[in-house]
Amino acid sequence: MPFLEMFQYDFMQRAFLAGMITAIICPLLGMFVVVRRQAMIGDGLGHIAFAGVTGGYLAGIYPAAGAFVLTIAGAAGIELVRRRRAQMADTALAVFFYAGIALAIIFSTITRMPSAGLLGFLFGSILTVSWQDVMVIAGCGLVVLAFVFTNVTRLMLVAFDEEVARVAGIRTDAVNMALSIVTAITVVTGMMVVGILMVSALMIVPVAAAEQLGKGFKATMTWAVGLAVLAVVGGLTAAFYLDIAPGGSIIMTVIIFYILIAAARRLRYTWRSVRRTQSYT
């Protein structure tokens, strides 16, 4: 079968493994990010991650390790500012966002980091992930899954209404900080697959598409993960056979899903309106 021809190559096997793990964890965290109305935090943390990558290269360590350290620190800093001055949350995110870009430019200039390496982190290089990268992504995936499924009720309460969660005895400050740190881990993991510039899309767009199906919270989460997995499969397949960028093809696939679901929903609404009108005439 033509579809299975891809799996003759080790790089496609690694790409699918890395992509599937990322497709599961990104929408899971994206659900809580969307509910908290922090859809842009993925972009902000992504730029901090870029500074971590270039900083890691400067320090002579595994670039993703630098990204993990700096992104987690940035996420914790943003949460501390948000906790003390909620009205300044957007401003704090912008400051961290631009600081990340500035540091990335400075570090890359000092190290003379190859442009190919920079582009790989910016736009994704899933076809070049090593088995070491896959193991890192798998480890991060297990951490994210364990966190979400052991705290899903607390996360839901805190995301929807912090005051109610606090009255219910939940340590909201601890939950928020943990969620920020795990979001940072998710962003860095996604960065290794679809790139810094598009990781936020893989967190948000599947959730936005699933919300249009009009289901409950957990059903929406399941649909979002399913759509992200299908987008990875479709995007990687298109990238292999059409020789196009895999990161872009994955994101465009999930955006196409969003458009199709929105169009189907609109047609369904129009059809029901027409039927209702005819029944009254």
C-alpha positions in Angstrom: 0.0 0.0 0.0 1.3 3.5 -0.9 0.5 4.8 2.6 2.7 2.2 4.3 5.7 2.9 2.0 6.6 5.8 4.3 7.3 3.5 7.2 10.2 1.9 5.3 12.3 4.9 6.3 13.5 5.3 9.9 13.1 9.1 9.8 9.4 8.7 9.0 8.9 6.2 11.9 10.5 8.7 14.3 8.5 11.6 12.8 5.2 9.7 13.3 6.1 8.7 16.9 7.1 12.3 17.8 4.1 13.7 16.0 1.5 11.4 17.6 2.8 12.2 21.1 2.7 15.9 20.5 -0.8 15.7 18.9 -2.1 14.2 22.1 -0.5 16.5 24.7 -0.9 19.9 22.9 -4.7 19.9 22.7 -5.0 18.5 26.2 -3.2 21.5 27.6 -4.8 23.7 25.0 -8.2 23.0 26.5 -7.3 24.7 29.8 -5.4 27.5 28.0 -8.5 28.3 25.9 -10.9 28.2 28.9 -8.6 30.6 30.8 -8.5 32.9 27.8 -4.8 32.7 27.5 -4.7 31.6 23.8 -1.5 33.6 23.1 0.6 32.2 25.9 1.9 29.5 23.6 3.3 32.1 21.3 4.9 34.0 24.2 6.5 30.9 25.7 7.5 29.8 22.2 9.7 32.9 21.8 11.2 32.4 25.3 11.9 28.8 24.2 13.8 30.2 21.1 16.0 32.2 23.5 16.6 29.0 25.4 17.6 27.1 22.3 20.1 29.8 21.3 21.3 30.1 24.9 21.8 26.3 25.1 23.8 26.4 21.9 25.9 29.2 23.3 26.5 27.2 26.5 27.4 24.1 24.5 24.5 21.9 25.8 21.6 20.2 24.2 19.6 23.1 22.8 16.2 21.7 23.9 17.6 21.5 27.5 18.2 25.2 27.4 14.7 25.8 26.0 13.2 23.7 28.9 15.1 25.7 31.5 14.3 29.1 30.2 10.7 28.4 29.2 9.8 26.9 32.6 11.4 29.9 34.3 9.5 32.3 32.0 6.2 30.5 32.6 6.8 30.7 36.3 7.6 34.4 36.1 4.4 35.1 34.0 2.3 33.2 36.6 3.8 35.1 39.5 3.0 38.5 37.8 -0.5 37.3 36.9 -1.1 36.2 40.5 -0.1 39.5 42.0 -1.5 41.8 39.4 -4.1 40.1 37.2 -4.8 43.2 35.3 -1.2 43.3 34.1 -1.1 39.7 32.8 -1.2 40.7 29.1 1.5 43.3 29.7 3.7 40.8 31.5 3.2 38.3 28.7 4.3 40.9 26.1 7.4 41.8 28.1 8.5 38.2 28.4 7.6 37.7 24.7 9.8 40.5 23.5 12.6 39.7 26.0 12.7 36.2 24.5 13.0 37.5 21.0 15.7 39.9 22.0 17.7 37.3 23.9 17.4 34.9 21.0 18.8 37.5 18.6 21.7 38.3 20.9 22.6 34.7 21.6 22.4 33.6 18.0 24.6 36.6 17.0 27.2 35.7 19.6 27.3 32.0 18.7 27.0 32.4 14.9 24.4 29.6 15.1 23.9 28.1 11.6 20.8 29.4 9.9 19.6 25.9 9.1 19.5 25.1 12.8 17.6 28.3 13.6 15.1 27.7 10.8 14.6 24.1 12.1 13.5 25.4 15.5 11.4 28.2 14.1 9.5 26.2 11.5 9.9 22.6 12.9 12.1 19.8 11.8 10.1 16.7 12.6 11.7 14.7 9.7 15.1 15.2 11.3 14.3 14.2 14.9 16.6 11.6 16.4 15.7 8.7 18.6 17.1 10.8 21.5 14.6 13.5 20.6 11.8 11.0 20.4 12.8 9.7 23.9 12.7 13.3 25.2 9.4 13.9 23.6 8.0 10.7 25.0 9.2 11.5 28.5 7.6 14.9 28.3 4.4 13.4 27.0 4.2 11.0 30.0 4.7 14.0 32.4 1.9 16.0 30.8 -0.5 13.0 30.6 0.2 12.1 34.2 -0.4 15.7 35.3 -3.6 16.2 33.4 -5.3 12.9 34.3 -4.4 13.1 38.0 -5.6 16.7 38.3 -8.3 17.0 35.6 -11.1 17.9 38.1 -9.0 20.5 39.9 -7.8 21.9 36.6 -11.4 22.2 35.3 -12.6 24.0 38.4 -9.6 26.4 38.5 -9.9 27.1 34.7 -13.6 27.9 34.9 -13.8 29.8 38.2 -10.9 30.3 40.6 -13.1 31.6 43.4 -15.3 28.6 43.4 -12.2 26.3 43.3 -10.7 28.2 46.2 -13.9 27.8 48.2 -13.9 24.1 47.4 -10.5 23.8 49.1 -8.3 23.6 46.0 -4.9 25.3 46.3 -5.4 27.4 43.2 -2.0 29.1 43.4 -0.2 25.7 43.3 -2.5 24.4 40.5 -2.0 27.5 38.4 1.8 27.4 38.8 1.9 23.7 38.0 -0.3 24.3 34.9 2.0 27.1 33.7 5.1 24.8 34.1 3.5 21.9 32.3 2.3 24.3 29.5 6.0 25.4 29.1 7.0 21.7 28.8 4.3 21.2 26.2 5.4 24.2 24.2 9.0 23.0 24.1 7.9 19.5 23.1 5.7 20.9 20.3 8.6 23.2 19.2 10.6 20.1 18.3 7.8 18.9 16.0 6.0 21.9 14.3 8.4 24.7 15.3 8.3 27.7 17.6 6.1 29.8 15.3 3.4 27.2 15.0 3.3 25.3 18.3 0.6 27.5 19.7 -1.6 26.6 16.7 -1.4 22.9 17.5 -2.6 23.8 21.1 -5.4 26.1 20.1 -6.9 25.3 16.7 -7.9 21.6 17.4 -9.7 22.9 20.5 -11.4 25.7 18.6 -12.5 23.2 16.0 -13.8 20.7 18.6 -15.7 23.4 20.4 -17.9 23.9 17.3 -19.2 20.4 17.7 -21.2 21.5 20.7 -20.2 18.8 23.1 -19.2 18.9 26.8 -15.7 19.6 28.2 -14.4 16.1 28.2 -16.0 15.3 24.8 -14.5 18.4 23.4 -11.1 17.4 24.7 -11.4 14.0 23.1 -12.4 15.5 19.7 -9.6 18.0 19.9 -7.0 15.2 20.4 -8.6 13.2 17.6 -8.4 16.1 15.2 -4.8 16.8 16.1 -3.8 13.2 15.6 -5.6 13.1 12.2 -3.8 16.4 11.3 -0.4 14.9 12.1 -1.2 11.8 10.0 -2.5 13.8 7.1 0.2 16.5 7.3 3.1 14.1 7.5 1.6 12.0 4.6 1.2 15.1 2.5 4.7 16.3 3.4 6.2 13.0 2.4 4.5 12.6 -1.0 4.3 16.2 -2.0 7.8 17.2 -0.7 6.5 20.1 1.4 7.3 21.4 4.9 5.8 19.0 7.4 5.2 21.6 10.2 3.2 23.8 7.8 1.3 20.9 6.3 0.3 19.7 9.8 -1.0 23.1 10.9 -2.8 23.7 7.6 -4.5 20.3 7.9 -5.9 21.1 11.3 -7.0 24.6 10.0 -8.8 22.9 7.1 -10.6 20.7 9.7 -11.6 23.9 11.5 -13.0 25.5 8.3 -14.9 22.3 7.3 -16.5 21.9 10.7 -17.4 25.6 10.8 -18.9 25.4 7.3 -20.8 22.2 8.1 -22.1 23.8 11.3 -23.3 26.8 9.3 -25.0 24.7 6.7 -26.7 22.7 9.4 -28.0 25.8 11.0 -29.2 27.2 7.7 -31.0 24.0 6.8 -32.7 23.9 10.2 -33.8 27.5 9.8 -35.3 26.7 6.3 -37.1 23.6 7.6 -38.5 25.6 10.6 -39.7 28.4 8.2 -41.4 25.8 5.9 -43.1 24.2 8.8 -44.8 27.5 9.7 -46.0 28.2 6.2 
